Amino acid sequence: MKILGISFGRKNERCDILVKEALFAAKEAGAEVEFVNTMKMEITHCHACDFCSRQRDKGSVEIGCAFKDDYQALAEKYYDCDGVIIGAPVYAVGIVGQFKNFLDRLCPAHDRANMIEENKKREAEGKELLDARYFKDRYSAYISVGGAQTHNWVAFGLPMLHLFDFSFCQKCVGHVDAYDQGRTGSPILDKELLQKCADLGKAVAQSIGNPYDEVDTWVGDDGDCPVCHNSLIALHGTEDVECPVCGIWGKLKMADGKVSVEWPKEQIARARNTTIGIYEHHDEIQNMIKVCVPKLIENKDYIAQQMERYKNF
Ligand SMILES: Cc1cc2nc3c(=O)[nH]c(=O)nc-3n(C[C@H](O)[C@H](O)[C@H](O)COP(=O)(O)O)c2cc1C
């Protein structure tokens, strides 16, 4: 059982310390651990060139990226792991761009529903299957690190980190919102915070090897969403509210001056990071193609003619 700790912060600063603290505990719980700091890595953004999907559709065992930078080495470490602990700083209220660059290049290319469908085709044709490491059921934990004293300056930190779960259908077992670091000075001085991170490491280590439906571990604040445990609720003008991270719907309740959300079981079962949730998106895309492609063919000449205005501007 291998746990990969990734820090998107500065070398030997807060994210590093907190991720390493989680890894120390994971190691004590019996895991093999590896730590990577990405600060000096070159991980450019996704250019939407479709190289990864074309490579998959052409029957390659690997789903790689056209850009040859440090992405591939980090992706390989991820494929090898059974659990991942990510610590990343909040920049401008959300998670640092390097994390999103890595996520954008790694995750959508490995959408589980697409990969399952691709393997079904290959099996029928007797072709070599995709790399088995892409299908591991992994457990995750997240640490969002912010300098600001108030939570509103780290509002998108943890919600953004949880976006790393859905394409691979990963299950998160805990998170820590480590804000107020400006006043803390060094996390080393905050024993409670160090313990929270250690608890994450232990939870990931103890979850690995168990089927998802047998693990209901959660380490951290409960929050409101029963899946990602964030409290970022989207209002849509009725009592029906949504967790924008997990894409699930609940009903807003008001009792004794307190607001809460009731989340039906069927909704929890279709969260973005589940096979049901990821298939919903896969089917949505398949249906889009059916609508879009005939429209583009039918209007080919008109679009080409109109495009001149935009291209020449
Ligand atoms: C460009 C930039 C923007 C930042 N924006 C925020 C912010 O919006 N909210 C916050 O709490 N901290 C913010 N910070 C502070 C960092 O989150 C904080 O210094 C954190 O400890 C960095 O992680 P590290 O120590 O592991 O490098 C910002 C830092 C930088 C460099």
Ligand as a Chemical Component Dictionary entry (heavy atoms), coordinates in Angstrom:
data_LIG
# 
_chem_comp.id                   LIG 
_chem_comp.type                 NON-POLYMER 
_chem_comp.pdbx_formal_charge   0 
_chem_comp.three_letter_code    LIG 
# 
loop_
_chem_comp_atom.comp_id 
_chem_comp_atom.atom_id 
_chem_comp_atom.alt_atom_id 
_chem_comp_atom.type_symbol 
_chem_comp_atom.charge 
_chem_comp_atom.model_Cartn_x 
_chem_comp_atom.model_Cartn_y 
_chem_comp_atom.model_Cartn_z 
_chem_comp_atom.pdbx_ordinal 
LIG C1  C1  C 0 -0.213 35.264 -4.723 1  
LIG C2  C2  C 0 -0.684 34.872 -3.351 2  
LIG C3  C3  C 0 -2.018 34.992 -3.047 3  
LIG C4  C4  C 0 -2.483 34.611 -1.798 4  
LIG N1  N1  N 0 -3.824 34.708 -1.531 5  
LIG C5  C5  C 0 -4.308 34.257 -0.353 6  
LIG C6  C6  C 0 -5.710 34.282 -0.084 7  
LIG O1  O1  O 0 -6.531 34.678 -0.911 8  
LIG N2  N2  N 0 -6.142 33.814 1.109  9  
LIG C7  C7  C 0 -5.275 33.359 2.068  10 
LIG O2  O2  O 0 -5.727 32.948 3.124  11 
LIG N3  N3  N 0 -3.922 33.323 1.840  12 
LIG C8  C8  C 0 -3.431 33.757 0.667  13 
LIG N4  N4  N 0 -2.080 33.704 0.420  14 
LIG C9  C9  C 0 -1.177 33.203 1.464  15 
LIG C10 C10 C 0 -0.796 31.732 1.283  16 
LIG O3  O3  O 0 -1.910 30.913 1.184  17 
LIG C11 C11 C 0 0.060  31.280 2.484  18 
LIG O4  O4  O 0 1.243  32.044 2.513  19 
LIG C12 C12 C 0 0.408  29.812 2.504  20 
LIG O5  O5  O 0 1.065  29.525 3.685  21 
LIG C13 C13 C 0 1.330  29.401 1.349  22 
LIG O6  O6  O 0 1.661  28.039 1.457  23 
LIG P1  P1  P 0 3.175  27.569 1.722  24 
LIG O7  O7  O 0 3.582  28.257 3.018  25 
LIG O8  O8  O 0 3.147  26.096 1.883  26 
LIG O9  O9  O 0 3.977  28.019 0.560  27 
LIG C14 C14 C 0 -1.581 34.115 -0.815 28 
LIG C15 C15 C 0 -0.216 33.996 -1.153 29 
LIG C16 C16 C 0 0.223  34.353 -2.401 30 
LIG C17 C17 C 0 1.694  34.201 -2.736 31 
# 
loop_
_chem_comp_bond.comp_id 
_chem_comp_bond.atom_id_1 
_chem_comp_bond.atom_id_2 
_chem_comp_bond.value_order 
_chem_comp_bond.pdbx_ordinal 
LIG C1  C2  SING 1  
LIG C2  C3  SING 2  
LIG C2  C16 DOUB 3  
LIG C3  C4  DOUB 4  
LIG C4  N1  SING 5  
LIG C4  C14 SING 6  
LIG N1  C5  DOUB 7  
LIG C5  C6  SING 8  
LIG C5  C8  SING 9  
LIG C6  O1  DOUB 10 
LIG C6  N2  SING 11 
LIG N2  C7  SING 12 
LIG C7  O2  DOUB 13 
LIG C7  N3  SING 14 
LIG N3  C8  DOUB 15 
LIG C8  N4  SING 16 
LIG N4  C9  SING 17 
LIG N4  C14 SING 18 
LIG C9  C10 SING 19 
LIG C10 O3  SING 20 
LIG C10 C11 SING 21 
LIG C11 O4  SING 22 
LIG C11 C12 SING 23 
LIG C12 O5  SING 24 
LIG C12 C13 SING 25 
LIG C13 O6  SING 26 
LIG O6  P1  SING 27 
LIG P1  O7  DOUB 28 
LIG P1  O8  SING 29 
LIG P1  O9  SING 30 
LIG C14 C15 DOUB 31 
LIG C15 C16 SING 32 
LIG C16 C17 SING 33 
# 
